[in-house]
């Protein structure tokens, strides 16, 4: 069987910090012979009274119906050329998890990517957030991050967890803060049967490379965690970025398959 190529993690201009329309991403995916393209823009901040709490970070609440409708229309339009999947990259806020879950249940999502983007009410990508912290405080920050990821895995809301070491993006000594919490988190993820993604957008941050690190991928493989793929492209030209290299790397690490989701059902591609 031909190697199935997919990319579950893409954004577009609705979130305010990506370029191009959904259709632009689909057309690039077709040009690159992908079999599945997942559209997964940033979830609105549903808990806010404002329609668009943070313009430039996520779509407005009022755009959600239009987003779903557009993806489903394009799914039909391109059905003879590529499988278009309806996804969402959702923030995970424990105090609002039920609210988010109830909203998502109204729509025919193929999958939802759960991503922790905020710890202690600050973006994980905030440059300099560790500059004045003691070693103990850095450890607490990292452990808080992974405890949120554990809760997201246990929530039952997500098929895939996004970029599970993305806090390293601008914190280059992130992995030097040693703690058993990463291992504990991988055990929780494996136990809950949620996948993690290899996300190739880390190359665009100061850390370079992919999320997560090879070390985490090796431990994920050891614990039997399912692995998926997403470019996290914010420009159409990055669709499917490094997919074949990722497959080869995962094979070398010891993974036997890579997973994607249709109607929240797990599908596998042998490596």
C-alpha positions as CSV (number, residue, x, y, z in Angstrom):
1,X,0.0,0.0,0.0
2,X,1.3,3.5,-0.8
3,X,2.6,5.5,2.1
4,X,-0.3,7.6,3.4
5,X,0.7,11.2,4.0
6,X,-1.3,13.5,6.3
7,X,-0.9,16.7,8.2
8,X,-3.4,17.3,11.1
9,X,-2.2,20.7,12.3
10,X,-2.7,23.8,10.1
11,X,-3.9,27.3,10.7
12,X,-5.1,30.1,8.5
13,X,-5.9,33.8,8.6
14,X,-8.9,33.5,10.8
15,X,-6.7,33.2,13.9
16,X,-5.1,36.5,13.1
17,X,-1.4,35.4,13.1
18,X,-1.4,33.0,10.1
19,X,-1.4,33.8,6.4
20,X,-3.7,32.5,3.7
21,X,-7.2,31.0,3.4
22,X,-8.1,27.5,4.2
23,X,-8.3,26.7,0.5
24,X,-4.7,27.8,0.0
25,X,-3.6,25.1,2.5
26,X,-5.7,22.5,0.8
27,X,-4.3,23.3,-2.6
28,X,-0.7,23.0,-1.4
29,X,-1.6,19.7,0.3
30,X,-2.9,18.4,-3.1
31,X,0.2,19.7,-4.9
32,X,2.3,17.8,-2.4
33,X,0.4,14.5,-2.8
34,X,-1.0,14.5,0.8
35,X,-3.9,12.1,1.3
36,X,-5.4,13.9,4.3
37,X,-5.2,17.6,5.3
38,X,-6.5,18.6,8.7
39,X,-7.7,22.1,9.3
40,X,-7.2,23.0,13.0
41,X,-7.3,26.6,13.7
42,X,-7.0,28.1,17.2
43,X,-10.2,27.8,19.3
44,X,-12.0,31.0,20.4
45,X,-11.7,32.1,24.0
46,X,-15.1,30.7,24.8
47,X,-15.0,31.8,28.4
48,X,-14.8,35.5,27.6
49,X,-17.7,37.8,27.4
50,X,-16.0,39.5,24.5
51,X,-16.4,38.0,21.0
52,X,-12.7,38.2,20.3
53,X,-10.8,38.5,23.6
54,X,-7.3,38.4,21.9
55,X,-7.4,39.5,18.3
56,X,-4.3,38.1,16.6
57,X,-4.3,35.0,18.7
58,X,-7.5,33.1,18.0
59,X,-10.7,33.4,16.0
60,X,-13.7,35.2,17.4
61,X,-16.5,33.2,19.0
62,X,-18.9,34.4,16.3
63,X,-16.6,32.9,13.6
64,X,-16.8,29.3,14.8
65,X,-20.0,28.3,12.8
66,X,-18.6,29.9,9.7
67,X,-15.2,28.1,10.2
68,X,-16.9,24.7,10.5
69,X,-19.2,25.4,7.5
70,X,-16.3,26.5,5.3
71,X,-14.2,23.4,6.1
72,X,-17.2,21.1,5.4
73,X,-17.9,22.9,2.1
74,X,-14.2,22.5,1.1
75,X,-14.3,18.9,2.2
76,X,-17.0,18.3,-0.4
77,X,-15.5,20.4,-3.1
78,X,-12.1,18.6,-3.0
79,X,-13.4,15.1,-2.1
80,X,-12.0,13.6,-5.3
81,X,-8.6,15.0,-4.7
82,X,-7.9,14.9,-1.0
83,X,-9.6,14.1,2.3
84,X,-10.2,17.3,4.2
85,X,-10.6,16.8,8.0
86,X,-12.3,19.1,10.4
87,X,-10.2,19.8,13.4
88,X,-9.5,22.4,16.0
89,X,-6.5,23.3,18.1
90,X,-8.0,23.9,21.5
91,X,-6.5,25.6,24.4
92,X,-6.9,23.7,27.6
93,X,-8.0,25.6,30.7
94,X,-9.1,23.2,33.5
95,X,-11.6,25.6,34.9
96,X,-13.4,25.9,31.6
97,X,-13.0,22.3,30.3
98,X,-16.7,21.5,30.6
99,X,-17.7,24.6,28.8
100,X,-15.3,23.9,25.9
101,X,-16.3,20.2,25.7
102,X,-20.0,21.1,25.5
103,X,-19.4,23.5,22.7
104,X,-17.3,21.0,20.7
105,X,-19.9,18.3,21.0
106,X,-22.2,20.4,18.8
107,X,-19.9,20.1,15.8
108,X,-18.7,17.1,13.6
109,X,-15.0,17.4,14.4
110,X,-12.8,14.6,13.1
111,X,-10.4,15.3,16.0
112,X,-9.4,18.0,18.4
113,X,-5.8,18.8,19.3
114,X,-5.4,19.8,23.0
115,X,-2.6,22.3,23.6
116,X,-1.4,24.0,26.7
117,X,-0.4,27.5,25.7
118,X,-0.7,29.2,29.1
119,X,0.8,28.5,32.5
120,X,0.1,30.8,35.5
121,X,-1.8,33.1,33.0
122,X,1.3,33.7,30.9
123,X,2.0,32.4,27.4
124,X,4.5,29.6,27.3
125,X,6.1,31.5,24.4
126,X,6.7,34.6,26.5
127,X,10.4,35.4,26.0
128,X,12.3,36.0,29.2
129,X,9.7,34.3,31.5
130,X,12.5,32.4,33.3
131,X,15.1,35.2,33.4
132,X,14.6,36.1,37.0
133,X,13.5,32.8,38.4
134,X,15.4,30.6,40.8
135,X,16.1,27.0,40.0
136,X,13.2,26.0,42.3
137,X,10.9,28.4,40.5
138,X,11.9,27.1,37.1
139,X,11.2,23.6,38.3
140,X,7.8,24.7,39.5
141,X,7.0,26.3,36.2
142,X,7.9,23.2,34.2
143,X,6.0,20.9,36.6
144,X,2.9,23.1,36.4
145,X,3.1,22.9,32.6
146,X,3.2,19.1,32.6
147,X,0.5,18.8,35.2
148,X,-1.8,20.8,32.9
149,X,-0.8,18.5,30.0
150,X,-1.7,15.5,32.2
151,X,-5.1,17.0,33.0
152,X,-5.7,17.6,29.3
153,X,-4.9,13.9,28.6
154,X,-7.4,12.9,31.3
155,X,-10.1,15.3,30.2
156,X,-11.4,13.0,27.4
157,X,-11.7,16.1,25.1
158,X,-8.8,15.4,22.8
159,X,-7.5,12.9,20.3
160,X,-4.1,14.5,20.0
161,X,-2.0,16.6,22.4
162,X,-0.2,19.4,20.7
163,X,3.6,20.2,21.0
164,X,4.2,18.7,24.5
165,X,7.5,20.5,25.1
166,X,6.7,23.8,23.3
167,X,7.7,25.7,26.4
168,X,11.3,25.2,25.3
169,X,10.5,27.4,22.2
170,X,12.3,30.4,23.7
171,X,13.7,28.7,26.9
172,X,16.7,27.0,25.6
173,X,17.6,25.3,28.9
174,X,14.1,23.9,29.4
175,X,15.3,20.3,29.1
176,X,18.1,20.9,31.6
177,X,15.5,21.4,34.3
178,X,15.3,17.7,35.2
179,X,12.2,16.4,36.7
180,X,10.3,13.0,36.7
181,X,7.1,14.9,35.7
182,X,7.8,14.3,32.0
183,X,8.0,10.6,32.5
184,X,4.9,10.6,34.6
185,X,3.1,12.6,31.9
186,X,3.9,10.1,29.2
187,X,2.6,7.3,31.4
188,X,-0.7,9.2,31.9
189,X,-1.0,9.9,28.1
190,X,-0.3,6.2,27.3
191,X,-2.8,5.1,29.9
192,X,-5.5,7.4,28.5
193,X,-4.9,6.3,24.9
194,X,-4.4,9.9,23.6
195,X,-1.9,10.5,20.8
196,X,0.9,13.1,20.9
197,X,2.1,14.9,17.7
198,X,5.5,15.4,16.2
199,X,5.2,19.1,15.4
200,X,7.8,20.5,13.1
201,X,7.2,24.1,13.8
202,X,9.8,24.2,16.6
203,X,12.3,24.9,13.8
204,X,10.8,28.4,13.6
205,X,11.5,29.2,17.3
206,X,14.8,29.8,19.0
207,X,15.0,26.2,20.1
208,X,15.1,24.9,16.5
209,X,14.1,21.3,15.6
210,X,10.8,19.6,16.3
211,X,8.5,19.3,19.3
212,X,8.9,17.1,21.2
213,X,12.6,16.3,21.6
214,X,14.0,13.0,20.5
215,X,14.6,12.1,24.1
216,X,10.8,12.5,24.9
217,X,9.9,10.6,21.7
218,X,12.1,7.7,22.8
219,X,10.4,7.6,26.2
220,X,7.0,7.9,24.5
221,X,7.8,4.9,22.4
222,X,8.9,3.0,25.5
223,X,5.6,3.7,27.2
224,X,3.5,2.9,24.1
225,X,2.2,6.4,23.4
226,X,0.5,6.8,20.0
227,X,2.2,9.3,17.7
228,X,0.7,11.6,15.1
229,X,2.0,14.4,12.9
230,X,1.3,18.1,12.4
231,X,3.3,20.8,10.7
232,X,1.6,23.5,12.7
233,X,1.8,25.6,9.5
234,X,0.9,29.2,9.7
235,X,1.8,29.7,6.0
236,X,0.6,27.4,3.2
237,X,4.2,26.7,2.1
238,X,4.8,24.7,5.4
239,X,2.1,22.1,4.8
240,X,3.5,18.6,5.3
241,X,6.8,20.1,6.3
242,X,9.4,17.3,7.1
243,X,6.7,14.6,7.0
244,X,8.9,11.9,5.4
245,X,11.9,12.8,7.7
246,X,9.6,12.5,10.7
247,X,8.4,9.1,9.6
248,X,11.9,7.9,9.1
249,X,13.0,9.2,12.5
250,X,10.0,7.6,14.3
251,X,10.9,4.3,12.6
252,X,14.5,4.5,13.8
253,X,13.3,5.3,17.3
254,X,11.1,2.1,17.3
255,X,7.6,3.3,16.5
256,X,5.7,0.8,14.3
257,X,2.9,3.1,13.2
258,X,1.6,6.7,13.1
259,X,-2.0,7.7,13.7
260,X,-4.6,10.1,12.5
261,X,-8.3,10.5,13.2
262,X,-11.5,10.4,11.1
263,X,-14.7,11.1,13.0
264,X,-12.6,10.7,16.2
265,X,-11.8,7.1,15.2
266,X,-8.1,6.2,15.3
267,X,-6.6,5.2,11.9
268,X,-3.0,3.9,11.5
269,X,-0.3,4.1,9.0
270,X,2.5,1.5,9.2
271,X,6.0,2.9,9.4
